[in-house]
Amino acid sequence: MSTVILHHGPNRYKKASEIPEFLKAHRIFLTSYGTIRNDIDFLETIQFSGLIIDESQNMKNYTSQQTQAINKLRSQYRICLSGTPIENRLLELWSLFNFLNPSLLGNREEFQEKFIIPIERFQNQEAIDDLKTIIAPFIMRRVKSDKSIIKDLPLKNEMKIVIELTKEQVKLYKNLIKETIEKVEDITVDNRKKRGLILGL
């Protein structure tokens, strides 16, 4: 059975020699992005069996200290988990694969010339197909509509509970509505700000 080491907070290990020997054989290091960035000088000295990065979209900026620190970690295998792996730019995809398999998509300049410019600027279908072919074996995508996923999910259980406001809450809410109406009717207030006030209710 693996032992979990929560590497976080002021009492965390500061160097590899502080980790008890009996924990080294079967350890799971559970930590955060910020802690990795702060402790990278210590953590990069450890040879991990594997790295599992949750919410890996936080690594989309390859120039950030956080991403650069994670790239320094040593392991035999690497896995990224994310609900939104690609958001706006192909460079974000490259940043993830630069961590997962650095040689797969080449360096940043090569990737930009071969894929980013043809796809983002010219919507080149051949480049799109080539990129999909390269990364497909390394991506496992699951959506809620997949039949295999639906079987494993419990039925949705919805409960509607009506909660009455207290007298003090009613008074505060009425005052808020009154103040908002006055600002909305004020011709000196910008229309964009008025929409924000209404949505705030």
C-alpha positions in Angstrom: 0.0 0.0 0.0 1.4 3.4 -1.0 2.0 6.1 1.6 0.8 9.6 0.7 3.2 12.4 1.5 1.3 15.7 1.6 4.0 18.2 0.5 2.4 21.4 1.4 2.4 24.0 4.3 5.1 25.3 6.6 6.0 21.8 8.0 6.7 20.2 4.6 10.1 18.5 3.8 12.7 21.0 2.7 15.2 18.5 1.3 15.4 14.9 0.2 17.5 13.8 3.2 14.6 14.7 5.5 12.3 12.1 4.0 12.3 8.9 6.2 13.8 5.9 4.5 10.6 3.8 5.0 8.6 6.3 2.9 10.9 6.4 0.0 10.0 2.9 -1.5 6.3 3.6 -1.8 5.6 7.2 -1.8 2.9 9.4 -3.4 3.8 13.1 -3.3 0.7 15.2 -3.3 1.5 18.9 -3.8 0.4 22.1 -5.5 1.6 24.1 -8.5 2.8 26.9 -6.2 4.7 24.6 -3.9 6.5 23.0 -6.9 7.6 26.4 -8.1 8.9 27.3 -4.6 10.6 24.0 -3.9 11.9 23.1 -7.3 15.5 23.1 -6.2 14.6 20.3 -3.8 12.0 18.4 -5.8 14.1 18.2 -9.0 16.7 16.1 -7.1 14.0 13.3 -6.7 13.6 10.6 -9.3 9.8 9.9 -9.4 8.3 6.9 -11.0 5.6 9.0 -12.6 4.1 12.5 -12.6 0.3 13.1 -12.8 -0.6 16.7 -13.3 -4.2 17.6 -12.6 -5.7 20.7 -14.1 -2.8 20.8 -16.6 -4.2 23.8 -18.4 -2.3 25.7 -15.7 0.8 24.8 -17.7 -0.3 26.4 -20.9 2.1 29.4 -20.5 5.5 27.8 -21.3 7.3 31.0 -20.1 5.9 31.0 -16.6 8.1 30.1 -13.7 5.4 27.5 -12.7 5.6 25.6 -16.0 9.4 25.8 -16.2 9.6 24.4 -12.7 7.3 21.4 -13.5 9.3 20.7 -16.6 12.4 20.2 -14.4 10.8 17.3 -12.5 12.3 13.9 -13.3 10.1 10.8 -13.9 9.8 7.6 -16.0 6.3 8.6 -17.2 4.1 11.7 -17.3 0.3 12.1 -17.4 -1.7 15.3 -17.8 -5.4 15.6 -16.7 -7.6 18.4 -17.8 -11.2 19.2 -18.7 -9.9 22.1 -21.0 -6.5 21.1 -22.4 -6.7 23.5 -25.4 -8.4 26.9 -25.0 -7.3 29.5 -27.5 -3.9 28.9 -29.0 -2.0 26.0 -30.4 1.0 27.2 -28.4 -0.8 26.0 -25.3 -1.0 22.5 -26.8 2.7 22.6 -27.5 3.4 23.6 -23.9 1.6 20.6 -22.6 3.3 18.2 -25.0 6.7 19.8 -24.3 6.2 18.5 -20.8 4.7 15.1 -21.8 7.0 14.2 -24.7 9.4 17.0 -25.5 10.6 15.6 -28.9 7.2 14.8 -30.3 6.2 18.3 -31.6 9.7 19.7 -31.9 10.9 22.9 -30.4 8.7 26.0 -30.2 10.1 27.6 -33.4 9.6 24.3 -35.4 6.1 23.9 -34.1 5.2 27.5 -35.0 6.5 27.2 -38.5 5.0 23.8 -39.2 1.6 24.1 -37.4 0.8 27.4 -35.7 1.2 29.7 -38.8 -0.5 27.3 -41.3 -3.4 26.5 -39.0 -4.1 29.7 -37.1 -3.4 32.1 -39.9 -4.4 30.1 -43.0 -6.6 27.3 -41.6 -4.6 24.8 -43.6 -6.5 21.5 -43.4 -3.4 19.4 -44.2 -1.6 20.8 -41.3 -4.6 20.3 -39.1 -4.8 16.6 -40.1 -1.1 16.1 -39.6 -1.2 17.5 -36.1 -4.3 15.4 -35.2 -2.5 12.3 -36.4 0.6 13.0 -34.3 -1.1 13.7 -31.0 -4.0 11.3 -31.3 -2.2 8.3 -29.8 -1.4 10.3 -26.7 -4.9 11.7 -25.9 -7.7 10.0 -24.2 -10.9 12.1 -24.4 -14.0 11.3 -22.5 -17.3 13.2 -22.6 -20.5 12.7 -20.6 -22.4 11.6 -23.7 -20.1 8.5 -24.0 -22.2 5.4 -23.3 -19.5 3.9 -21.2 -19.3 7.0 -19.1 -23.1 7.2 -18.7 -23.2 3.7 -17.2 -20.8 4.6 -14.5 -22.5 7.9 -13.5 -25.3 7.8 -10.9 -28.7 9.3 -11.8 -29.0 13.0 -11.3 -30.9 13.9 -8.1 -32.3 17.4 -8.0 -33.8 18.9 -4.9 -35.5 22.3 -4.7 -35.5 24.0 -1.4 -37.2 27.3 -0.9 -35.5 29.5 1.7 -37.3 32.6 3.1 -35.3 35.7 3.6 -35.0 37.1 7.1 -36.5 40.6 7.8 -33.0 42.1 7.8 -32.1 40.4 4.5 -35.4 41.7 3.0 -34.5 45.2 4.1 -31.0 45.0 2.7 -32.2 43.6 -0.6 -34.9 46.3 -1.0 -32.3 49.0 -0.3 -30.0 47.4 -2.9 -32.8 47.5 -5.5 -33.6 51.1 -4.7 -30.0 52.2 -5.0 -29.6 50.2 -8.3 -32.7 51.7 -9.8 -31.5 55.2 -9.0 -28.1 54.5 -10.6 -29.8 53.0 -13.7 -32.0 56.0 -14.1 -29.1 58.4 -13.7 -28.2 59.7 -17.2 -24.6 60.3 -16.2 -23.9 56.6 -15.6 -22.4 54.7 -18.5 -24.7 52.2 -20.2 -22.2 49.3 -19.8 -22.0 50.0 -16.0 -25.8 50.0 -15.9 -26.0 46.6 -17.4 -23.5 45.4 -14.8 -25.6 46.8 -12.0 -28.7 45.0 -13.3 -26.9 41.7 -13.7 -25.5 42.1 -10.2 -29.0 41.8 -8.8 
